Amino acid sequence: MNIFGTHNKKEWSELPARKDFEFLSPGDIYLDSACQTLRPQPVLDAMSLYFHEYNACGGRVKYEWGKRVDEAVEKTRALVLKRIGKSEKEYQVAFTLNTTYGLNLLLQQLPQQTYSRMLTSDIEHNSVFLPTTTAANRLAIPRTVLRRNEDGSLAYAETDLTNAIAVVNATSSIDGRSLTNAATFANDLHATSGVLILDGAQSMVGDAPLLRETDFDALCFSSHKTYGPSLGVIVVKKQLLNSLELSFVGGGMVAELTEDSFTLPTNDPAAALEPGLQDFAGIIGLGAALNWLGSYRPEGRSQREQQEKLSRILFEGLSQLPNIHLLNHEPSSTLSFYSDDIDAHRLAIFLSKQNIMARSGYFCCHYYLQNVKKYPPLLRLSVGLHNTEHDVQTTLSVIKKIMKNIK
Ligand SMILES: Cc1ncc(COP(=O)(O)O)c(C=O)c1O
C-alpha cells in the first residue's frame, strides 16, 4: 500500500491482458483518449505489413506494390463513408495531416464573395476558433460566436443563417457533449443557402450515428482519435470541393499543365486537397482501425455499453467528492473538473506518479474555459476502448486518496 492508493505492481501483474492492447503494461492507466487513442494490434500489424511487403506510393506507379497501395487507399475511403453512412456519389474523402489541417484547407480556400457570414460556437477547440477568425478576415465577412446549450445543441435564430458558413464541433473535447440538433441545423442552413462544416475530431467513435443523420457539407476528423495512426481526413460534398479557390497546390494534382495554368485530374477529385505524396502507411492503418472498430467488444460488451458503464462510474464517483466541480452535466467518456483544494496540473503529476495518465489545462479550448468561464486549469479524464472497470475504479480511489492526503 502507498499513500495514493492500494494498487501495486503485484496486483497489476495478475490482471488479464487487454485484448488487442497486449503491449500495454497492465499498470498503465491511459485516460487521454480524447487527445490520441491507443492503436490496437491489428492497426500496427497492417502498417507493419505495408512497410515490409509493399512499401510503394499510390496513384503514380505501375508495379504491383503500387496497385496494392491504390486498392488499400480506395478501401479506406470507402470504409470512412460507410461508417458515417454517406455515398461516394455525393462526397469525396481526402487525406491530410489532422483535423486542424483539414479545417484550414477548407476555410482558407473558400471562394470570395460567396458567403455573407461565418458562424461558430463558444465551446470550440482552437483548431476551429482560430481558422474561422482568419478565414472571416480574409473573406471580409462578419463572424458570430453562438452559444451551445448544456445538451450540446447550438442556440441560433434562423435569421443568423442566411448565406452563412458554419463551423462547429459535433462532439466537444471538454465534456463530450454532442451537437444534438446537428441534423436540424444542417437543414435550416441549407434552406437559406448556408453551408455546414463539422469538426468531427471527437465524433467518429461514439457519435457516428449523429454524423449519419446529418446532411453536412464537410467533416474533418483525426484518425489518431479514431484508433488509427496520425492522419487527418476531410469528407466533403463535391459541390463545396469544386467551389474552392485552390492555393495550396503541388505534386499529384495535375492533368494538364501550361506555363502558368493547370487542370486537376478528373478521375481523382480528392487530389484537390492532397498536394504531394501521402502517408500511405497511415491511410492503410486507418482502414484497419475502421475495420477493427466495426467488431471490437471491450470486456465482452458492446462499445456503447462499456463506455457508458465506465463513464457512469467516474461521473458518479467524482460527483460525490467534496470541493470538486464537474463541468459535465451527465456521464460522458470525456469528463473535466477542477478542485478547490488542488491545482489541476499538480493533481495530474500526482496521478502520473501512479501511472495514471490524464490531461490538465485548457485542452486548446481557451476561449470558453479561460476567457468566458474563467475557470482555473482543469483535469480531464477521457476513457477509451482499451480501458477497463479496474482502470476507472483505481483512478477514483487514487483521486480520493490524493484529496484526503492534501487536506
Ligand atoms: C474537438 C476537437 N477539434 C479539433 C481538434 C484538433 O485535432 P488535431 O490536433 O488532430 O488537429 C481536437 C483535438 O483535440 C479536438 O478535440
The ligand as a Gaussian input file, in Angstrom:
#p B3LYP/6-31G(d) Opt

LIG

0 1
 C      -12.953000      18.922000     -30.862000
 C      -11.559000      18.981000     -31.430000
 N      -11.349000      19.661000     -32.564000
 C      -10.145000      19.733000     -33.138000
 C       -9.056000      19.120000     -32.572000
 C       -7.734000      19.202000     -33.247000
 O       -7.329000      17.926000     -33.647000
 P       -5.891000      17.698000     -34.264000
 O       -4.926000      18.183000     -33.230000
 O       -5.825000      16.244000     -34.505000
 O       -5.822000      18.530000     -35.490000
 C       -9.209000      18.423000     -31.373000
 C       -8.058000      17.822000     -30.692000
 O       -8.051000      17.515000     -29.531000
 C      -10.496000      18.336000     -30.792000
 O      -10.709000      17.650000     -29.667000

